[in-house]
Amino acid sequence: MGWLKDRLKSWLEIVPANEQCIAIYEHLTFSGEVMRNRIWYRGDSSELDQFYKQIGTLQMSDMARFWAAAPSDERIRKIHSGLPAMMVDTISYIVTSDRSDVVFDGGDGIKSRWDEIAQEINFDALVAKAVTNTLVCGDGAFKISIDTDLSAHPLVEFFAGDDVQYIRKYGRIVGVDFWSTKSDGKRMYRLRERYSKQQGESLISYALFDGDKEVPLSTLPELSELKPARVAGDYLLAVPIKFFDNPRFPGRGKSLYDGKTDVFDAHDEVISQWIDALRAGRVHSYIPEDMIPSSPQNGSKLPFDAFGNRFIQVNPSGGVGAQEQIQTIQPDIKYDAFLSTYSATLDMCLQGIISPATLGIDVGKMSSGTAQREKKDITGNTRNAITAVLEKVLPQLVSAILMTDDNMHGEAPGEYEPNATFGEYGAPDFDSRIDTISKASATSIMSIESQVDELWGNSKDDKWKRSEVLRIKQLRGVDVAEEPSVGEELNADMATVIGSVRTDGVGADIQPKA
């Protein structure tokens, strides 16, 4: 067979390809990408200009971008749309505002205890901050600390991806390094707090670095009292989180901006050029020198207005029969071209992430209602991908907090089974639900209990729903009686039998109950 293959290649004149070595240099490190994404989220045009001009000196391809190519010494107005921050903030609000309360299978005792801890650590704001920073930076981790001087309960912080490193073993995260910057007023140091677990215990260790060199913790007096610690329980005092996998950096998270920064740059360029064209397209008035308006105060000629170009001094023609007159000229601005380009770049920025309708942007007034609903589906897909991760991460975080609280109060860490759920995105509004339930009630295809539950959902508790069902039944004239017990049923049956005695003149006869 080998001889036949060789003969076939020879007959077909197939020349094998040569092995080639292709070297591709990374544009930015993971921390560099996080810095770039943070700058896009902050939305300051001065920071964007400085960042892209600095990385443009390292990569020539970056010099072609708008924020790097537009010179700073000329009067070019650079405008940032603010779209990146708007996208992240809107998605974060959609996710966090739809989160239900954490529920437990262990009863009301655990729930009341958790409510007290959640209020102290401001759990809602913590989750909102984590979602926003994870979307921008790609990943991050919750850090649980113990400081009895500040609180009798655990303290929880969130560290974004640029301050977090993961320790992996066989592809699983077994530890998290948290990095923070410290200073003594002269030099900057980096503190590493390593959270790991080993043999049924959670371990915490500290190390201080001056650049790449490790120095004693006593270098900074405020850190001299830090000692390694052990906490009982086979769990981590750190809970990592990421929504999307990064294809360039295995094991790290992918930001919502990855792959979109180029179109963000193009979108800003379109807006800036549009506004610059409007400024250059103002009405220009060419006024003869003799006709330049004079100041009513001192009679001097009014100066040239560099912004509005309202008065421009010109020399008289001096020709035979020449007439001095004011000439008004306005350039023709291609508004349709700018608008179509703006819509195209906007669509590329939002494509695959969020619908324009979610942001309140109407770029397709001629689209049908079905098309608008289909566009909004992409927002639901992004939201579902985030909530699917949170439904796994938040129970881990709540369990770790409660187990740490057990350790702080001298108790063995318990086993908890919290549930974090989210409502249905894009559910019909209240008016639509009322209309649908009214039709179902008129045809008697839904019980009153089902109607109340469908109308109010999780916004009302079970006790309120039962009272509402009773009220509706009373308004409709439906008799409502409490369900009797077994003994009460027997007594009622006997009373019915005795009450059915018939007298026909011959004697009394007890008739059985029908």
ChimeraX attribute file (.defattr): number of C-alpha atoms within 10 A of each C-alpha:
attribute: neighborCount
match mode: 1-to-1
recipient: residues
	/A:1	6
	/A:2	7
	/A:3	8
	/A:4	9
	/A:5	10
	/A:6	12
	/A:7	12
	/A:8	12
	/A:9	13
	/A:10	11
	/A:11	9
	/A:12	9
	/A:13	9
	/A:14	10
	/A:15	8
	/A:16	7
	/A:17	6
	/A:18	6
	/A:19	6
	/A:20	6
	/A:21	6
	/A:22	6
	/A:23	6
	/A:24	6
	/A:25	6
	/A:26	8
	/A:27	13
	/A:28	13
	/A:29	11
	/A:30	20
	/A:31	13
	/A:32	13
	/A:33	18
	/A:34	23
	/A:35	17
	/A:36	22
	/A:37	22
	/A:38	17
	/A:39	19
	/A:40	23
	/A:41	22
	/A:42	14
	/A:43	19
	/A:44	14
	/A:45	19
	/A:46	13
	/A:47	15
	/A:48	20
	/A:49	18
	/A:50	14
	/A:51	16
	/A:52	19
	/A:53	21
	/A:54	14
	/A:55	17
	/A:56	18
	/A:57	12
	/A:58	11
	/A:59	12
	/A:60	10
	/A:61	11
	/A:62	19
	/A:63	18
	/A:64	11
	/A:65	17
	/A:66	22
	/A:67	27
	/A:68	21
	/A:69	14
	/A:70	17
	/A:71	12
	/A:72	14
	/A:73	6
	/A:74	7
	/A:75	8
	/A:76	13
	/A:77	15
	/A:78	21
	/A:79	20
	/A:80	21
	/A:81	19
	/A:82	16
	/A:83	19
	/A:84	24
	/A:85	17
	/A:86	14
	/A:87	22
	/A:88	22
	/A:89	17
	/A:90	14
	/A:91	22
	/A:92	22
	/A:93	13
	/A:94	16
	/A:95	23
	/A:96	19
	/A:97	12
	/A:98	14
	/A:99	18
	/A:100	14
	/A:101	14
	/A:102	16
	/A:103	17
	/A:104	17
	/A:105	11
	/A:106	12
	/A:107	9
	/A:108	11
	/A:109	9
	/A:110	15
	/A:111	17
	/A:112	11
	/A:113	11
	/A:114	19
	/A:115	13
	/A:116	12
	/A:117	20
	/A:118	17
	/A:119	10
	/A:120	13
	/A:121	16
	/A:122	12
	/A:123	15
	/A:124	15
	/A:125	11
	/A:126	15
	/A:127	19
	/A:128	17
	/A:129	17
	/A:130	23
	/A:131	27
	/A:132	21
	/A:133	22
	/A:134	27
	/A:135	26
	/A:136	27
	/A:137	27
	/A:138	29
	/A:139	28
	/A:140	28
	/A:141	24
	/A:142	23
	/A:143	23
	/A:144	19
	/A:145	16
	/A:146	16
	/A:147	11
	/A:148	11
	/A:149	6
	/A:150	9
	/A:151	11
	/A:152	13
	/A:153	23
	/A:154	24
	/A:155	19
	/A:156	18
	/A:157	14
	/A:158	22
	/A:159	20
	/A:160	23
	/A:161	26
	/A:162	18
	/A:163	16
	/A:164	21
	/A:165	18
	/A:166	20
	/A:167	14
	/A:168	12
	/A:169	9
	/A:170	6
	/A:171	8
	/A:172	10
	/A:173	15
	/A:174	17
	/A:175	24
	/A:176	27
	/A:177	21
	/A:178	26
	/A:179	18
	/A:180	13
	/A:181	12
	/A:182	16
	/A:183	10
	/A:184	11
	/A:185	6
	/A:186	6
	/A:187	8
	/A:188	12
	/A:189	21
	/A:190	18
	/A:191	19
	/A:192	20
	/A:193	19
	/A:194	21
	/A:195	24
	/A:196	21
	/A:197	20
	/A:198	14
	/A:199	9
	/A:200	11
	/A:201	16
	/A:202	20
	/A:203	20
	/A:204	21
	/A:205	15
	/A:206	18
	/A:207	17
	/A:208	24
	/A:209	18
	/A:210	14
	/A:211	10
	/A:212	9
	/A:213	8
	/A:214	13
	/A:215	14
	/A:216	13
	/A:217	18
	/A:218	12
	/A:219	14
	/A:220	15
	/A:221	9
	/A:222	11
	/A:223	16
	/A:224	11
	/A:225	9
	/A:226	12
	/A:227	11
	/A:228	11
	/A:229	12
	/A:230	14
	/A:231	19
	/A:232	18
	/A:233	21
	/A:234	15
	/A:235	22
	/A:236	26
	/A:237	25
	/A:238	27
	/A:239	22
	/A:240	23
	/A:241	23
	/A:242	25
	/A:243	22
	/A:244	18
	/A:245	15
	/A:246	17
	/A:247	10
	/A:248	12
	/A:249	11
	/A:250	9
	/A:251	16
	/A:252	21
	/A:253	23
	/A:254	25
	/A:255	24
	/A:256	21
	/A:257	25
	/A:258	16
	/A:259	11
	/A:260	15
	/A:261	16
	/A:262	14
	/A:263	17
	/A:264	23
	/A:265	20
	/A:266	20
	/A:267	25
	/A:268	23
	/A:269	22
	/A:270	20
	/A:271	20
	/A:272	19
	/A:273	16
	/A:274	19
	/A:275	17
	/A:276	16
	/A:277	17
	/A:278	14
	/A:279	13
	/A:280	16
	/A:281	14
	/A:282	17
	/A:283	14
	/A:284	17
	/A:285	17
	/A:286	18
	/A:287	21
	/A:288	19
	/A:289	15
	/A:290	14
	/A:291	12
	/A:292	19
	/A:293	14
	/A:294	13
	/A:295	11
	/A:296	9
	/A:297	6
	/A:298	7
	/A:299	9
	/A:300	11
	/A:301	15
	/A:302	14
	/A:303	14
	/A:304	13
	/A:305	10
	/A:306	9
	/A:307	9
	/A:308	13
	/A:309	14
	/A:310	16
	/A:311	19
	/A:312	17
	/A:313	17
	/A:314	12
	/A:315	10
	/A:316	14
	/A:317	11
	/A:318	9
	/A:319	7
	/A:320	6
	/A:321	7
	/A:322	9
	/A:323	11
	/A:324	15
	/A:325	12
	/A:326	12
	/A:327	10
	/A:328	11
	/A:329	12
	/A:330	11
	/A:331	12
	/A:332	10
	/A:333	14
	/A:334	10
	/A:335	12
	/A:336	9
	/A:337	11
	/A:338	17
	/A:339	13
	/A:340	12
	/A:341	16
	/A:342	19
	/A:343	17
	/A:344	14
	/A:345	19
	/A:346	20
	/A:347	17
	/A:348	15
	/A:349	24
	/A:350	20
	/A:351	14
	/A:352	13
	/A:353	19
	/A:354	24
	/A:355	22
	/A:356	21
	/A:357	15
	/A:358	17
	/A:359	14
	/A:360	8
	/A:361	10
	/A:362	13
	/A:363	15
	/A:364	12
	/A:365	8
	/A:366	9
	/A:367	10
	/A:368	9
	/A:369	10
	/A:370	9
	/A:371	11
	/A:372	17
	/A:373	13
	/A:374	11
	/A:375	18
	/A:376	17
	/A:377	15
	/A:378	19
	/A:379	22
	/A:380	21
	/A:381	15
	/A:382	17
	/A:383	18
	/A:384	16
	/A:385	12
	/A:386	19
	/A:387	22
	/A:388	13
	/A:389	14
	/A:390	24
	/A:391	15
	/A:392	14
	/A:393	17
	/A:394	19
	/A:395	20
	/A:396	21
	/A:397	22
	/A:398	22
	/A:399	19
	/A:400	25
	/A:401	24
	/A:402	21
	/A:403	24
	/A:404	28
	/A:405	21
	/A:406	18
	/A:407	19
	/A:408	18
	/A:409	11
	/A:410	9
	/A:411	12
	/A:412	14
	/A:413	21
	/A:414	14
	/A:415	11
	/A:416	17
	/A:417	12
	/A:418	19
	/A:419	17
	/A:420	19
	/A:421	19
	/A:422	17
	/A:423	14
	/A:424	11
	/A:425	15
	/A:426	11
	/A:427	9
	/A:428	11
	/A:429	9
	/A:430	11
	/A:431	9
	/A:432	12
	/A:433	15
	/A:434	15
	/A:435	10
	/A:436	14
	/A:437	19
	/A:438	14
	/A:439	12
	/A:440	14
	/A:441	14
	/A:442	9
	/A:443	9
	/A:444	10
	/A:445	12
	/A:446	15
	/A:447	12
	/A:448	17
	/A:449	14
	/A:450	13
	/A:451	20
	/A:452	18
	/A:453	18
	/A:454	13
	/A:455	18
	/A:456	13
	/A:457	13
	/A:458	12
	/A:459	9
	/A:460	12
	/A:461	11
	/A:462	12
	/A:463	8
	/A:464	10
	/A:465	16
	/A:466	13
	/A:467	11
	/A:468	15
	/A:469	18
	/A:470	17
	/A:471	13
	/A:472	14
	/A:473	14
	/A:474	12
	/A:475	9
	/A:476	9
	/A:477	9
	/A:478	11
	/A:479	8
	/A:480	9
	/A:481	6
	/A:482	5
	/A:483	8
	/A:484	10
	/A:485	8
	/A:486	9
	/A:487	8
	/A:488	10
	/A:489	12
	/A:490	12
	/A:491	11
	/A:492	12
	/A:493	12
	/A:494	11
	/A:495	11
	/A:496	14
	/A:497	15
	/A:498	13
	/A:499	12
	/A:500	13
	/A:501	12
	/A:502	12
	/A:503	10
	/A:504	7
	/A:505	6
	/A:506	6
	/A:507	7
	/A:508	10
	/A:509	11
	/A:510	12
	/A:511	12
	/A:512	10
	/A:513	11
	/A:514	5
